[in-house]
Each structure stands twice: as C-alpha cells, then as structure tokens.
Amino acid sequence: MGEKRRRQADGSASSGAAAGERSLIAAESCSSLNSAASGGELERAARRQFQQDETPGFVYVVSVFSALGGFLFGYDTGVVSGALLLLKRELNLDALWQELLVSGTVGAAALSALAGGVLNGLCGRRPCILLASGLFTAGSGVLAAARDKETLLAGRVVVGLGIGVASMTVPVYIAEVAPPHLRGRLVTINTLFITGGQFFASVVDGIFSYLGKDGWRYMLGLSAVPAVIQFLGFLFLPESPRWLIQKGQTQRARRILSQMRGNQAIDEEYDSIKNNIEEEEKEVGAAGPVICRMLTYPPTRRALIVGCGLQMFQQLSGINTVMYYSATILQMSGVEDDRLAIWLAALTAFINFIFTLVGVWLVERMGRRKLTLGSLTGTAVALIILASGFLLSAQVSPRITLNSPDPPHQNSTCTKYSYCNGCMLDPDCGLCYKLNKSSVVESSCIPVDKDSTMKAAWGR
C-alpha cells in the first residue's frame, strides 16, 4: 500500500511537467488505471505501448543465453544417432545396450522434468538453468572420458537430467522476461535452437566420424562448450521478474524489469504481472484441485485436450525414433559405409531444422489449424513411405543358401532363418555373404561373437 501511495504522490507532483514524459499507456486509457482490476486490460495497454518503443538488446541477449538450454537438448538427443555407429563397433554394443543409451537419456529427462516444474517454482528460474547447464557439462565430461558402456550409460543419464530441467524452465523464463509484443516470437527461439542443435550435432557426427577410433568422444563431449557458456552467462543474468514478484521481492523485481525494458515505463506492466499473480492465487485457493476445475469447465477442458493431444500425437508419430536411430535405419536400408550413413542422417536433421524455420514463418500467415493439419498430413505420408520401404525390403530379402550345422555342444536359433531379413532382425545373429556384382551369394545366418558384434561366433 505504501508503495502504491508513493507512486500516486509522485504522479500528482509531476502532472504539470509530464509533457516530455511517456506513460506506458496512452492518455485515453486512464480509465483502465482507475479500474485496474482487470489484468488483461493492463496487458493489452502494455502491449500497445511496447510496440511503439524500441526493445532493449538486453532482452535478446537473455533469450539467446536461455535458449542454449534448448540447443543442448537438441544436441544431446541428436548426437547419439551417428555416435551409435562408432560405439557399437568400439565398445561391442549389442541391441539392448544401444537402446539403453538412447532410452536412458529420455527416461532421466522425463523424471527430472517432473521435478523441474517444482524446482523452478521453489528455487527460481535462474538457479534451475544454472543447474541444467551444470548437469550438461558434467554429463558431457563423463561421456567423453568413458572407458566402458556402464560409464557411458551413467553419462547419458546425467545429460537426460539436464534435458528435463532445461525443458521445464527455459520456455517459462523466456516468456516471463520477454516484452508482451515479442513473447511468442522469443519463445519460438527455444524450439529453433532445439532443431538447430540436432542439425549441428549431426554435422559434428559427420566431421568426427573421419577420426575413426575415439571420434565418438569428441561427438559426445563437445556439448560441454555451450553448457559452460550458458553457465557463465547466467552467473551475470537476472532472475525472472515475475517469480520475484510472486515471492514478494518487489523492489528487486522492479529493478530487473527496468533493466529489461530500458527507458520504457514499467508501472503498468508491473501492475499487470502482480494482478495476474493475485488472480492465480485466488484460483488455487478456490474449492477443489485446479486440474479438476479445468476438466469440468468445457472451454478449458477442450483446450487441454487439444493441446495435450497434439503433443501426444507428435510423440506417437515416431519422430524421436527416426531422429535417434536415423543413421542405423539408413544402414539397415543398405548403406554400408558408416560415414555416408551419418551424413545422410545429417540431411534428415537439416530438413527438420529448415522446416522449423518455415513453420515459424507460416504460423502467422496460415494460422495454427491449417498448419497443424498440413503437418499431420505430411507426417502420415512420410510414415507410410517409410513403412513401405521396410516392407519392400523384407519382400526382396536375399535367400540364405548355406545352412551349416551348429558345432557340438552349441545350440543356435540362427540356422532356422531362411531369409536375410529375419536373420538381421535377430540381435544374436548376423549374415555372412559374398557379393557377385550386385547379387548376394553363399549367404549363411550364424551367431554373433559375444566379444565382438562384428565377428561370427564360429564358421566363416
């Protein structure tokens, strides 16, 4: 109350000389000041004024440093595609361990994301981003120094913890520090950085694949560089003003808001944030859990179903499988050279990144609904083509012509396969063959050596 009276007193004292000053809202909107119960009106007024003023470059600096968390998310999920081709040779990884190295990161990210929402509410957005960048750095170091597959898995889990915390904190932080008229555009920076990180990771995979031995160490360890940059940057960047207001640190919030907005007046934006927080607290204190009231109120229930449904179908489309295993899938399709498979996987990541840019450009021109329907149609067509490719590959699979008996005291299921496709899908078996021009001859399905997945347990 004291703060509000001081502001009113300052306003009345300077009303005669206010010709050279700028208010956050125009004079005709003063009625909204007198009835400041509506946070939405203040938000719209702030948006109109910010559109007239120049946005300080500091806002963009903060947004880019924040979005490095998205870049690390994309890098650490994309780099494994090419690294797996080298890892399975050098560390003798079977199918189970390849799956663990991929899913271990995803599982850890899912768990830490649940905790991340609670943490950034209790501790603040800035400490959580510092925690995430610290986890990224530590995980990258463990991966680069790993000597066995168990250590690799531990490093991937640590990286996954960083991904979960970052994915729950970075978009919230950017939205809270961005001016109202730039909020949507700046939040999309995080998405661009995710797909950009995946593309950059695939290029790094291709470059370091020429090193041969230990090239995967550079692939997996390089993410420490942007993680350290983000950590050092956030030692000097501020906390979210909204979180500070929520915790009662109003003076500090006003200082940071002034720093973010430059020479723009902040009173109305400050009041808008404060009113919105008060309304949210009233909603939380109302009868019944918030989720139950959302589900029983038709407009919010419909919005919740649409939003969550789109996210669910995006994951069920299998995009993560394609991105994580793109190089392996290309090898299964007949690309024998590791480097070629990695560079072709980079092409997939590049297309993903380019069409993210296209989506950002089209979303305000075509609208959300049309763009979503077009995207779902394209995804469905691509999945049909991919499935058809696997089906055709199975139908033209070469026949196994040599069925050598198992050695004494050995019992293998590999000799039961009649075609190459079935043999290759069994993680315990491998196909030995000779090429006569483009034809496969003298092919046999035999067990894989447990000490080296690239060698046969016996026979040829």
N, C-alpha and C positions, 0 to 999 in steps of 0.2 A: 504494500500500500504506500509506504514511504517513497519507494522508487517511482510509483505512478504519479504521486503528488508533485515530486521534484520535476518530472518530465512536463506536467501540465504548467507548473510555475515557469519553467524555462520557456515553454511555448508562448505563454501570455506576455512574458517580459520581452520577447524578441519579435512579437507580432508586427510591430511597426516597422521593423527593419528587415522583413522577411522577403523583400523583393528579389534579393540576389541569392536567396537560399532555395534549395529544391526539397520538396517533400516527396515521400515515397509514393504518395498517391496525389492525383490532381485535386484542385480546389472543389470541383463539383462532387467529389466523392466524400466530402467531410461528414455527410450524414452517416456514412458507414462507420466513421470513427466514433460518433456519438452512440451508435448502437453496435458496439464491437462484439456482440455475442456470436456473430457468425464468422467462424474461421475461414469459410470458403470465400466470403466477400473480400476479406483481407488478402487471401492468397491470390485472388484474381487481380486485385489492385496492385499487389506487389509484382505480379507477372507483367502487367501493362507498363509499370514504371521501369522495370529491369530491361524491357525490350527497347526502351529509349536510351538507356545508358550503356556505356562500354563495360563489358565484363572484364575484371582484372585477370591478367595472365596467371596469377597465383592459383585460381580455380582450376585451370587446365593442368598446371603442374601437379597439384594434389590428385586430380583424377587420373593422370597418367601413372604416377607412382602407385596409386591404389590398384590400377588395372594390371600392374605387373603380377599381382596375385592371379589374375585370370590367365596371363601369359604363361606362368609357371604351371597352372592347371593344365593348359593345353600342351605344353612341352612335355611334362612328365607322363601324360596319358598317351601322347603321340610317339614319343621316342622309343617306346617298347616294341613297336611294330618292326622296325629294322633291327634293333638290338637283339631280338629273339633269334634271328637267323644266325648271328655270330655266337650267341650264348649257347645255343643248343649243340653247337659243334665243340666249343672250347670247354664247356662245363658238363657236357654229356647230359643235357636236359631231356627227359622223356616228356610225353604229352602232359602228364599230370603236373610236373614242375613248371612247364610253360604256362599252364592255366593258373597255377598258384601265383606266379609272378605278376600276372595280369589282374586276376581277381583279388589278390591280397591288397593291392592299392585301392581298388574300388570298394572293397568291404571296409577297409580302415577309413576311407573317406565318408562312407555312409554313417559310420558310428560317430566320427568326430563332427560331422555336420549336425547331428542331433545335439551334441554338446555345444557346438559353436554358437547356435542361436541363444542359448542360455548364457554362455560366457560373454558374448558381446553386449548382452543386456546388463550383466552384473559388473563387468570389468571395464567396459568401454570398447569402442571400435578400434581405436589406435593400438591398445595392448594386444588385441586379438590378431591384428595384421602383423604386428611385430612377432607374435608367437608363430604365426603361419610361416613367415619368412625364415624364422629360426629353424622350424621343422624342415622346410625345404632345403636349407643349407646343410643341416645335419644329415638328412636322408641322402642327399647327393654325395656327400663325403663318404658315407658308408658304402654306397653303390660303387663309387669309383675305386675304393680300396678293397672291395670284396674279393675273397680268395675261394669261396665255396658258395653253393647255391643257398645254403641256410642264411648266410650273411646277406646275400642278395635279397632274399625274401624279407629280412628284417629292414633293410634299407627301403624297399618298396612300401612296406607298411608305414614307416615313418613319413615318407613322402605323401602317402594317402591321408595320413592325419592332417598334414598341412593343407592338402587339397580341400578337405572337408571344412576346416576352419575358415579358409580363404573364401570358399564359395558361399558361405553363410554371412560373411562380414563385408567383403569388398562392395557388392552391389548396394548394400544398405548405406555404407559410408559415403559412396559417391552420390547417392540420391539425397543424402542429408546435407552435404556441403555444396551441392550444385544450386545455382540460381533457378527459380521456378521455370523460366522460359527455356533453359538449357538442360533441364533434368533428364528428360527422355533421351536426348542426344548423347549426353555424357555417360549415362548408364549403359548405352549400347557399346561404348568403348570397351567395357569388360568382355562382352561377347566377341567383339572383333579381336581382342587380344587372345582369347581362348583359341579361336580357329587359327589366328596368326601364329600362336605358339605351337600348334600342331604342325603347321606347314614348316615353320623354322626347324622343328625337331626332325622332320623327315629329310630336310636338306642336310642337316648336321649328320644324320644317319648315313646319307649317301656319301658325304665327304670323308667321314672317318671309316667307312667300310673298306677304303683302299689301304688302310694301315694293316689290315689282316689281324694278327694277334693283338689283343688288348685294345682294339679300336672301340669296343663297346664301353670301355671305361671312360673314354672321353665323351661318348654319347650321353651316358647316364650322369656323369659328373659335371657337365657344362652348365646344368641348370643352377648350380651354386652361384654363378656370376650374377644373374638378375636377382636372385634371392638376397644376396649380400647388398646389392644396390638398393633394393627396396627397404631392407632393414636399416641401412644407414640413413636413407632418406626420411624414414618415419621417426627417426630419433629427433628430427627437427620439425616435423609436420604436426599440425594441431589435432586435437580431439574433435569429434563431431559436436557442433553447437547444440543440436537437438538433444543429444544424450546428456550434455552438461545441464541444459535447462531441466530435463527430466529428473536429474539428480539434485536439483536445487542450486547448482553453481552458476547463478545467473550473470554475475559480473564477468566471470571468465568467458561465458558463452557470448556476451555482448562484445568483448574484446576480439574474440576469434571471428565473430560474424562481421565485425568492422574490417578486420584484416582480409577476409574473404571477398568483401564487397567493395573495397577501395573507398572511393569518395561518395558512394551511394548511401543514402539514409537507410537505417536498418530497423527503425522503430516498429514499422508496420509488419515487417517480416518476423521480427522477434515476437510481436503480439500474436501473429498468426500461428507460429510454432507453439507458443505457450497455450493458446486456446485449444489447438488440436490435441495437445498432450492432456489437457484437463478433460476434454471430451472423451478421449480414450480411457482415462482412468475412471470416469463415470460409467462407461460401458463395461469395463472389467468388474466394477463393483456392483453391477446390476445382478438380478436374480439369475442363477444358472450359469454354467460354463459358456464361454464365448462361442465355442465350436457348435454347441447345441443350438444356441440362438441363431447362428448363421445357417444351420441346416433347416431350421423351422421357418425362416423368413424367405419366401420364394425368390426374390431378386438376388439375394446374396447366395442362396443355395445354387441357383442356376449359374451364377458367375463362378462359384467354386468348382462346380462340376466341369464346366467348360475349361477353366484354367488348368485344373489338375488332370483332366482327360487329355488335353493337348500334350502336357508334359509326359504323361504315361505312354501315349501312342508314339511320341518321339523316341522314347527308350525302346518300346516294343518293336519298332521298325528295324532294330538291329544295327543302327548306325555305329554304336560303340564296338560291336564285334567287327564290323568292317574296318573301322579305324585302328583298332588294336591289332588285328590279325591280317591287315591288308597285304603285307609282304608275304606272309605264309600262304594266304589264299592264292596269290599270284604264283607262288611256287607249285602249289597243288594243281594249278591250271596248266602247268608245263614249262614255266620259266625256270630253267635250271640254275642260271647264274645268280648268286646272291646279290651282287651289286645292281644288276638290271632289275631284279625284283624290288629292291629298296628304292631305286629311282622311279619306278612305276608307281610305287606306293606314295612317293612324294607328289606325283601328279594328282593322285586322289586327294591328298591334303590341300594341294594348291587350288583345285576346283572347289573344294569345301570353303576355303578362305575367300575366293573370288565371289562366290555366290552369297556369302555372308554380306559382303560389301553391296552386292546387287540388292539383297533383301533390305538393307538399311536405306538404300536409295529409293526403293519402290514402296516401302511401307506407308509413307505419307501420300503417295500418288495413287496407288491401287486400293489401299485400305487393308485392314487386317484380315478380314474374312476371305476376300478374293485371293490374297497372297497365301493364306493358310491352305485353302482348297487346292491351289495350284501346286504348292509344295507337297501336299499329301499325294496328289496325283502323280507327280514326278517320282516320289519315293516308291510308290506302289509299282510303277512301270519298271524302275531300276531293279527292285527286288524280284520281279517276275523274270527279267532278263538274267539276273544272277542265278536264280534257281534253275532256269532253263539251261544255262551253261553247265551247271553241275550235273543236271540230268543227262544232257547230251554227252558229257564226259564219261559218265557211267555206262552209257549205251555203246560207246565206241571203244570201251576199255579193252586193251590187248588181252588175249587169252594166255594163260600160263601153260607153257608147253613141256616143262620139265618138272616132274614131281619126284624129287629124290627122297628116299625114306629117312626117317629120323635115325640118328645114331643110337646105339644101345644105351639104355637107361635114360633116354631123353624122350619126353613126350611133348609135342608141339601141336598147336592148332593151326599153324600156318599152312601145312600141307593140304588142308581141306579146301582152300580157296582155288577157284578155277579161273578167276579174272583178276587183273591188276588192281582194279578199283577197290575190291573187297580187301585185298592184301594191304594196300596202302592206308586204308582206314583203320586197320588194326594197329594200335601203338606198339605191340610186341613183335610185329612182323615188318619185313622190308622186301622190296622187289629187286632181284638181280636179273640183268638182261644185257643183251648185246644189240647194237644198232647196225642194221644193214640198210644204208642210205637213210630213209626216214621210217623204216619198219623195225618193230621190236621183234627180236628173235631170241631163242634159247632163254626164255624167261622162267624164273622159278621164285616161289614165295618161301622165304626161310626166316627163322627167328633172328632178332636183332641182338647183338652182343650187349650185355648189361654194362660193360665197361666203356663202350663207345657206340653210341646210337648210329654212327655212320658205317659200322662194320657188321658183318654177319657173324652169328654165334658159331657156325660151322659151315662147311661146304665151300662154295665158290667165293 
